[in-house]
Amino acid sequence: MSYTLTVAAKAPVVAYSALAAAAFVNSAKADTIAVKFVDDKQVDGASVTLVKGDSTFKNADVLSKLVSDFPSVLVGADDAAEWIKFADELTVKDFKKLAVSLEKLDAHLNFRSFIIGYQPSIADIAIWGALRSNGMVGSIIKNTVYINVSRWYIFLESDARFGGLHEQLTKSVAELKKQAKTKSDGTKETHKANFDIDLQDAEDGKVVTRFPPEPSGYLHIGHAKAAILNQYFAQQYHGKLIIRFDDTNPSKEKAEFQQSIIEDLELLGIKGDQITYSSDYFQKMYELCVQLIKDGKAYADDTPQEKMREERMEGIPSARRDRPIEETLKIFEEEMKNGTEIGQSYCIRAKMSFDNPNKAMRDPVIYRCNLTPHHITGTTWKMYPTYDFCVPIVDALEGVTHALRTIEYRDRNPQYDWFLENLGLRKVHIWDFARVNFVRTLLSKRKLQWFVDKKYVGNWDDPRFPTVRGVRRRGMTVEGLRNFVISQGPSRNVINLDWNVIWALNKKVIDPIAPRHTAIVNPVKVHLSGGPEKPVTEKKPKHKKNPDVGEKDVIFASDVIIDQDDADSLEDGEELTLMDWGNVIITKLNKGEDGKVTSIDAKLHLEGDFRKTKHKVTWLADTDDVVKVDLVDFDHLITKDKLEEGENFEDFLTPKTEFHTAGLGDLNVKQMKVGDIIQFERKGYYRLDEIKDGQYIFFTIPDGKSVSKYGAKK
């Protein structure tokens, strides 16, 4: 190696930019730069030094030297000088000063994936490194105060397809963190992950997380958060993610649901290092239940369900609690295992406590009979472990080190630990994070199934559903969904979010790339004197601020159509602007008996100043090239923001949740494919959902505003 880069691990402004640049160089030219760390705030009076031969470069000069020596690797050197200088402004700890710089950066990134050009450059490295070193920026990135900065930052760090700073840097940054956490006695403190949470006893390269969905429904947005966070921390520690299907209730589970979950996870960019099934461990769980019974820590109970529930609530011990061990074993191994009539009347309960203040510890059920054939094991088993018994056991058996799960399970954490301790299984650490809650939204799979069964919705992919397939069909992008989850992080604060939050994030993703088209609703004809004698077609950009989106055909003609609402707002003699064409002057408004405009006579006035007109309207040439469109909007399925305990959601159903508006779209719509996202100018963003009988059916994509164009509250 001809270069040695030395980084002060405890410097007030850590040299992440230099570290990133070195990583890029080494990825292109292996072992070119040796990277070292010192457990101090300085190295030779600087935060970073670069030694080449007899020459030593410090601080800002290090990056300049690397750019100078490796221009083919650290691209963008010629255009990046101002950004390298600007990076210093992002290291300040004064929020007022920092905010000014972040505003500037956010505006610059509004329509860009990278700071310069179409790939990561030295400018991205310099800016990223400055932000990475500023402790104030972490919460700003997570809370998406500056949405474009957050998008860009996460984009660079986590997505290997786009240059992958994460891929280049994770090992170096992990080493840096270890150095920065070194105690005076030479031992290391617990590694601290991103999002400022401590994963207890986490070791780089040894962390194993898991995502255990039950295949009893489609993946919803809450599941997506759990999956993404488990993946995030597995990757953060260079560990492993297990996707495990918790298939312990054959009455609710289907192979269809299992397959859909796999597909949706892949759609989100989540692919486990391993896919397993709780059913793989049925025999082992059976043996462990026998062990509990033999140890006097579980018993067979045939108390009627309602009475059992009442006794648990009141802290009353079951009359079967002291049943002899041999009797319980016989019931479990002979009656329940074979699914006999007697066995079906029993369950097995763990003998924890009957009056613990934590009701989850009051002798929970751990096994029950179910004669429904299992979609994998068939009729082999007639009884199945409960979720609470299954999860800690399989976590321990599969080598899970950290179980990240929603805070609703917090009361059951002592129960989880009890099973591990009393079965002699290895310790698994738990981290609780807040579940995703949205106003006027149900996440219970049982309740969502009710809407499907009652035909209130088409299926689990209905755009009114909070499933991954539902929000995707509505127009949510994978990047928007992932950015939302990462912005929420593993916080334990439970809040009821407005959907505007996630749709506003999604808008930031689609706005720079969505082609602009035109749709007219309730068309009113306008005849233009001075217009083209014959229709003329010209090429125009699909997106004025992003030429990469391509071009579209625009037809100019002497007869055009505009929206009825626009027509009714006009006055005789008024000058208005036809968007992307020019001004016209109204010579006559023709109205019906109801006072509504039926047609308009006007004359072109292209020399007119569009800045002086009150109305600027969208229009289409009145030709046979127009396309029939159906613009579909939706409302929430329930009317109440948050249902209180005991309230029945069926009492709060929204009377009408689907709104259709017929219209005509421009000829370019014919080139679209199902799933394409566009913006109909002055109407909003839409996703093409279906083409049926020559009509193009578009779903409105919310943009984060309170009320949609067609009346449904978001």
TAJORA-V375948 format. One record per helix or strand of 2 or more residues. SS is the DSSP state (@ for helix, = for strand). FROM is the first residue (numbers start at 1). LEN is the number of residues. If there is no record, write none. Layout:
# TAJORA-V375948
ss->SS from->FROM len->LEN
ss->SS from->FROM len->LEN
This chain:
# TAJORA-V375948
ss->= from->3 len->6
ss->@ from->16 len->13
ss->= from->33 len->6
ss->= from->48 len->5
ss->= from->55 len->4
ss->@ from->60 len->10
ss->@ from->77 len->3
ss->@ from->81 len->11
ss->@ from->95 len->14
ss->@ from->122 len->12
ss->@ from->137 len->6
ss->@ from->147 len->12
ss->@ from->160 len->3
ss->@ from->165 len->16
ss->@ from->194 len->3
ss->= from->208 len->4
ss->@ from->221 len->16
ss->= from->240 len->6
ss->@ from->255 len->13
ss->= from->274 len->4
ss->@ from->278 len->17
ss->= from->298 len->4
ss->@ from->305 len->10
ss->@ from->325 len->12
ss->@ from->341 len->4
ss->= from->347 len->4
ss->@ from->359 len->3
ss->= from->365 len->5
ss->= from->383 len->3
ss->@ from->387 len->11
ss->= from->402 len->5
ss->@ from->407 len->16
ss->= from->429 len->5
ss->= from->437 len->2
ss->@ from->445 len->9
ss->@ from->468 len->7
ss->@ from->478 len->11
ss->= from->496 len->2
ss->@ from->499 len->12
ss->= from->515 len->3
ss->= from->519 len->3
ss->= from->523 len->7
ss->= from->536 len->6
ss->@ from->547 len->3
ss->= from->551 len->6
ss->= from->559 len->5
ss->@ from->564 len->5
ss->= from->575 len->4
ss->= from->582 len->10
ss->= from->597 len->8
ss->@ from->610 len->3
ss->= from->616 len->2
ss->= from->620 len->2
ss->= from->627 len->8
ss->@ from->649 len->4
ss->= from->658 len->8
ss->@ from->667 len->5
ss->= from->677 len->4
ss->= from->684 len->9
ss->= from->695 len->7
